[in-house]
Amino acid sequence: MTDAPSIGAIQLLKKHSLTTLVQDELERLILSGELAPGDKLNEAQLATRLGVSRGPVREAFRALEQAGLLRTEKNHGVSVRVVSLEEAEEIYQVRAMLDEHIGRLLAERIAPEQLAALRQIVEAMKLTQTSHDGQTYGHLNLQFHDTMAAAVGNRKLLDTYRRLVRELSLFRQAALTLNVDAIDQSASEHEAIVDAIASGNANLTESLIRNHLDHGRDRMRQAHQVWHASADKKPVSV
């Protein structure tokens, strides 16, 4: 007969679950831009807003700092991390290396249902071409690359990849809205990547992904130039 969990274990589980919920909500607010880079976070105010005690908020702060989304400074408290263009370029370079490696692996051994999932996302991307809905397309773009990374089946790779994507999201600007042709070009590139994966051509897949990421990096730089020239000087994201 299995011993019943102790009161202490139950309380610990409740605290852990609550902390996770608070962390997920804060991450959503950050990635959606509701909490923008540079914004200072008040532990007490957030606890009241989320209807929890300050403990789970404090623990969530620690976890999100480790995830690269928050920054704690002595005498300045906790704030949403600001990513410079130089750092964004470095993060993008590492992410690009992973994307190319992921593409090669999938071209060699992708499962039919995984390929079907990628094609479904591409079809959804095409639906945004008429409206040029940059926000919806941006979500689909993240979903596409996350689906590719998850399809490899390597948890460490996926965790690393997702951290890089989260950090890049702090560089805020809807880059796809800068150029009305960007969505059309990007959707076409994604479709070509899926076709290359389906054909089993690893070299072609890697080459197409590299070109696609080069275009994304160019949009990131253009977005920064637009931000730098603007009067409000707000951080931008890709």
Phi, psi and omega per residue, in radians:
M1 nan 2.288 -3.101
T2 -1.393 2.314 3.114
D3 -1.130 2.484 3.084
A4 -1.207 2.566 3.131
P5 -1.110 2.521 3.128
S6 -1.257 2.842 3.097
I7 -1.049 -0.677 3.124
G8 -1.095 -0.700 3.135
A9 -1.158 -0.675 3.135
I10 -1.141 -0.769 3.127
Q11 -1.101 -0.686 3.121
L12 -1.116 -0.713 3.123
L13 -1.124 -0.739 3.121
K14 -1.086 -0.769 -3.136
K15 -1.103 -0.758 -3.140
H16 -1.094 -0.763 -3.122
S17 -1.126 -0.727 -3.131
L18 -1.164 -0.718 3.100
T19 -1.058 -0.718 3.121
T20 -1.095 -0.737 3.126
L21 -1.116 -0.746 3.116
V22 -1.126 -0.752 3.129
Q23 -1.056 -0.784 -3.139
D24 -1.078 -0.715 -3.124
E25 -1.204 -0.729 3.105
L26 -1.129 -0.688 3.109
E27 -1.107 -0.694 3.113
R28 -1.087 -0.762 -3.136
L29 -1.114 -0.639 3.138
I30 -1.244 -0.847 -3.062
L31 -1.231 -0.428 3.107
S32 -1.433 -0.233 3.138
G33 1.628 -0.066 3.115
E34 -1.112 -0.636 2.938
L35 -1.844 1.898 -2.987
A36 -1.587 2.757 3.066
P37 -0.922 2.307 -3.115
G38 1.664 -0.327 3.129
D39 -1.116 2.335 3.080
K40 -1.479 2.440 -3.106
L41 -1.887 2.254 3.139
N42 -1.780 2.059 -3.073
E43 -1.000 -0.824 -3.090
A44 -1.159 -0.757 -3.126
Q45 -1.131 -0.726 3.132
L46 -1.181 -0.640 3.104
A47 -1.071 -0.763 3.106
T48 -1.136 -0.771 -3.132
R49 -1.068 -0.689 -3.086
L50 -1.595 -0.096 3.100
G51 1.236 0.641 3.140
V52 -2.303 3.009 3.050
S53 -1.358 3.018 -3.089
R54 -1.295 -0.402 -3.117
G55 -0.983 -0.960 3.124
P56 -1.051 -0.587 3.110
V57 -1.168 -0.740 3.128
R58 -1.083 -0.750 3.128
E59 -1.165 -0.668 3.119
A60 -1.135 -0.674 3.076
F61 -0.987 -0.810 -3.117
R62 -1.077 -0.781 -3.113
A63 -1.137 -0.701 -3.115
L64 -1.296 -0.446 3.027
E65 -1.205 -0.730 3.089
Q66 -1.130 -0.535 3.132
A67 -1.382 -0.111 3.084
G68 1.569 0.211 -3.099
L69 -1.744 -0.436 -3.139
L70 -2.095 2.846 3.098
R71 -2.409 2.334 3.100
T72 -1.944 2.211 3.126
E73 -2.180 2.430 3.118
K74 -1.072 2.295 -3.140
N75 1.243 0.020 3.116
H76 -2.137 -0.220 3.096
G77 1.361 -2.698 -3.056
V78 -1.810 2.373 3.096
S79 -2.489 2.806 3.053
V80 -1.212 2.276 -3.031
R81 -1.144 2.447 3.060
V82 -1.778 2.237 3.126
V83 -1.858 2.174 3.132
S84 -1.356 2.889 3.096
L85 -1.064 -0.725 -3.132
E86 -1.049 -0.784 3.134
E87 -1.192 -0.683 3.113
A88 -1.054 -0.690 3.100
E89 -1.084 -0.719 -3.140
E90 -1.164 -0.765 3.116
I91 -1.086 -0.756 -3.115
Y92 -1.079 -0.676 -3.135
Q93 -1.097 -0.767 3.130
V94 -1.164 -0.744 3.122
R95 -1.070 -0.695 -3.136
A96 -1.080 -0.705 3.113
M97 -1.081 -0.718 3.110
L98 -1.163 -0.744 3.141
D99 -1.031 -0.767 3.140
E100 -1.119 -0.738 3.119
H101 -1.120 -0.736 3.116
I102 -1.060 -0.768 3.138
G103 -1.047 -0.763 3.120
R104 -1.067 -0.797 -3.122
L105 -1.079 -0.741 -3.109
L106 -1.223 -0.612 3.100
A107 -1.107 -0.480 -3.112
E108 -1.491 -0.464 -3.023
R109 -2.760 0.715 3.111
I110 -1.332 2.504 3.105
A111 -1.450 2.625 -3.116
P112 -0.959 -0.727 -3.111
E113 -1.207 -0.513 3.082
Q114 -1.247 -0.705 3.087
L115 -1.102 -0.712 3.123
A116 -1.100 -0.663 3.129
A117 -1.122 -0.713 3.114
L118 -1.141 -0.730 3.124
R119 -1.116 -0.635 3.129
Q120 -1.129 -0.696 3.109
I121 -1.156 -0.707 3.120
V122 -1.075 -0.713 3.114
E123 -1.094 -0.674 3.086
A124 -1.150 -0.631 3.084
M125 -1.054 -0.730 -3.106
K126 -1.081 -0.545 -3.124
L127 -1.180 -0.369 3.138
T128 -1.514 -0.105 -3.060
Q129 -1.159 -0.629 -3.125
T130 -1.224 -0.791 -3.105
S131 -1.433 -0.299 -3.053
H132 0.900 0.818 3.123
D133 -1.408 1.612 -3.066
G134 -1.098 -0.621 -3.105
Q135 -1.167 -0.830 3.115
T136 -1.111 -0.737 3.134
Y137 -1.094 -0.677 3.126
G138 -1.045 -0.742 3.106
H139 -1.110 -0.727 3.135
L140 -1.155 -0.652 3.118
N141 -1.070 -0.799 3.098
L142 -1.103 -0.707 3.135
Q143 -1.105 -0.697 -3.137
F144 -1.057 -0.908 -3.077
H145 -1.240 -0.565 3.083
D146 -1.186 -0.668 3.103
T147 -1.113 -0.694 3.078
M148 -1.084 -0.822 -3.115
A149 -1.099 -0.728 -3.138
A150 -1.163 -0.545 -3.091
A151 -1.163 -0.368 3.129
V152 -1.148 -0.574 3.108
G153 1.477 0.340 3.134
N154 -1.974 1.874 -3.042
R155 -1.080 -0.737 3.140
K156 -1.092 -0.747 3.103
L157 -1.072 -0.787 -3.104
L158 -1.116 -0.764 3.130
D159 -1.077 -0.756 3.121
T160 -1.108 -0.772 -3.120
Y161 -1.071 -0.798 -3.108
R162 -1.144 -0.600 3.089
R163 -1.120 -0.756 3.131
L164 -1.089 -0.719 3.134
V165 -1.125 -0.731 3.121
R166 -1.087 -0.748 -3.139
E167 -1.124 -0.701 3.117
L168 -1.148 -0.505 -3.126
S169 -1.142 -0.322 3.105
L170 -1.300 -0.244 3.115
F171 -1.568 1.466 -2.798
R172 -1.489 2.043 2.958
Q173 -3.031 2.299 3.095
A174 -1.327 1.428 -3.003
A175 -1.074 -0.554 -3.098
L176 -1.191 -0.287 3.137
T177 -1.542 -0.088 -3.129
L178 -1.262 -0.467 -3.058
N179 -2.400 2.090 -3.062
V180 -1.120 -0.322 3.127
D181 -1.519 -0.167 -3.039
A182 -1.113 -0.726 -3.124
I183 -1.143 -0.772 3.131
D184 -1.048 -0.806 -3.128
Q185 -1.114 -0.803 -3.086
S186 -1.148 -0.738 3.126
A187 -1.078 -0.719 3.118
S188 -1.113 -0.692 3.134
E189 -1.142 -0.707 3.114
H190 -1.109 -0.715 3.132
E191 -1.107 -0.717 3.127
A192 -1.124 -0.647 3.106
I193 -1.107 -0.784 3.127
V194 -1.098 -0.721 3.123
D195 -1.096 -0.689 3.134
A196 -1.162 -0.714 3.088
I197 -1.076 -0.782 -3.130
A198 -1.082 -0.559 -3.133
S199 -1.355 -0.239 -3.127
G200 1.404 0.225 -3.117
N201 -1.581 1.672 -3.064
A202 -1.157 -0.689 -3.126
N203 -1.129 -0.773 3.120
L204 -1.134 -0.728 3.127
T205 -1.030 -0.821 -3.136
E206 -1.080 -0.736 -3.129
S207 -1.132 -0.744 3.138
L208 -1.154 -0.694 3.110
I209 -1.138 -0.713 3.137
R210 -1.072 -0.785 3.128
N211 -1.119 -0.735 3.135
H212 -1.057 -0.765 -3.123
L213 -1.233 -0.553 3.055
D214 -1.071 -0.731 3.114
H215 -1.143 -0.693 3.112
G216 -1.113 -0.675 3.109
R217 -1.143 -0.671 3.100
D218 -1.077 -0.734 3.127
R219 -1.144 -0.630 3.105
M220 -1.080 -0.752 3.139
R221 -1.176 -0.714 3.114
Q222 -1.094 -0.686 3.126
A223 -1.085 -0.696 3.134
H224 -1.159 -0.666 3.119
Q225 -1.118 -0.699 3.111
V226 -1.100 -0.772 3.116
W227 -1.087 -0.781 -3.046
H228 -1.123 -0.528 -3.119
A229 -1.519 -0.174 -3.073
S230 -1.395 2.781 -3.064
A231 -1.384 -0.535 -3.044
D232 -1.414 -0.313 3.067
K233 1.017 0.643 3.122
K234 -1.483 2.558 3.102
P235 -1.052 2.703 -3.106
V236 -2.143 2.819 -3.119
S237 -2.349 2.830 3.135
V238 -2.028 nan nan
